[in-house]
Amino acid sequence: MVRNLVTHACALVAGVAITMVWASLPTDGKSELLSASRPALANEFNGALRAVMVQMDAGMCITPSGDADRDFARTMIPHHQGAIEMARLELLYGRDARLRRLAQGIVVEQSQEIALLRSLVASSSSISGGFNP
């Protein structure tokens, strides 16, 4: 029950933080984003991006285990997954060839790192001492 409350509280704080950042953007910047040549797609992208960030932030709110290595690995998994989802959004909506290449690399590299992190977390209840990158 406490774990659920902590997770929900972290998600709420993340949502509020994202909203505050969005609200603090200059009006000109927001209108430029939303008045792009594809305004409907810009709105879809912005909504999807915000959803990814909220989900990533919520996933990173873990109950500490007391093992710094394990907690680091557990929080990096949703962090990297968030980066992958953001990169996929760039591939879906973005047009800049350089950013699309970067996004493709992020998908590949972060997926490999997630696999490593998951295997380390699953390998034992305490990865300290056995964690040798």
N, C-alpha and C positions, 0 to 999 in steps of 0.2 A: 504494500500500500504506500509506504513512504517512497519507495523507488518510483512508483507511478506518479506520485505528486511531484517529485523532483524532476522527472522527465517532462511532465506537463508544464511545470514552472519554467524550465529551460526553454521549451518551445514557445511559450508565451513571451518570455523576455526576448528571444530571438526575433519573433514577429514584430514586437514593439520596436526593437532596434532597427530592423529593416525599414519599417514604416517611418521612423524618425529620420533615417538617412534619406529616404525618398522625399520626404516632406522638406528637408533642408536643401535639396537641390534648387538652384536658381530656376525660376519659372521659365526663363528662356531655354535652358537646357532641357527641361521636361517637354516643352512644346516642340523643340527641334526633334527630339526622339519620337514624339507621337505624330508629328506632321511629316514624317518621312514619306517617300514616294509610295510606300506600302504601309499605310497607317494601321490597317487591320492586323498585318503581320507583326508590326512593331508592338502593338498591344498584346498580341499572343506571346511574343518573345518575352516582353517585360513581365507578364503574368507568370509564365513558365519559369523564368529566371528567379523571381521572388519565391515561388513555390519550392524550387530546388534549394535555395538558400535556407528557407525555414526548415525543410526536412533535414538538411545537412546539420544545421545548428542543433536541432532536437536530437539527432543521432549522436552528436558529440557530447551531449550532457549525460554522462554515465555516473553511476554510483562508484566512487573510488574503491578500489580493492586493497589499497595499501601497497601495491606492487607498481612502482613507477613504470617499469618496462611494459607490463601487461596493460596498464591504463593508457600509456602512450599508444600502443598498438591498437587498442580498442577504439580510441578516439580518432586515430588516423584513418581507419577503415571508412567511416562515414564522410570524413573530410575528403579523402581521395574519390569516393563515390560521387560526392557533390561536384568535384572538379570534372569528373567524367561526364556527368549529366550536363554541366554548363558547356563543356566542349561539344557535346552532341547538339545542344541548342545552337551553338555557333555553326556547326556543320549544316544544320537544318535551315537556319535563317541568315547566316552571314554571307557576305559576298567577297570580302577581302581574301585573296588567295594566300597571303602570308599568314593571316589568322586561322584560316581553314587548315593549313599545313600544321600549324602549331596545335590546333585542336585535335587533329588526327594523332599527333605524337602524344598528346596528353591522354587520349583514350587508351592507347597501347601501353604506355609506360605506367600510368596509374593503375591499370588493370593488373599488370604484373606485380606491382607493389602491394595491391590488395590481396592477391593470392598469397604472397609471401607473409604478409601480416596475419592473414587468417590461419595459415599453417603454423605460425609461431604461437598464436593464441591457443589453437587447438592442441598443440603438441604437449602441453602440460598446464597444470593450474598455476604454475609460476614459471615464467620464462626468464626470470633473472638468473644469471649465471649461464644459461644456455643460449642467450641472445647474443650472437656474435656476428654483426653484419659485415 
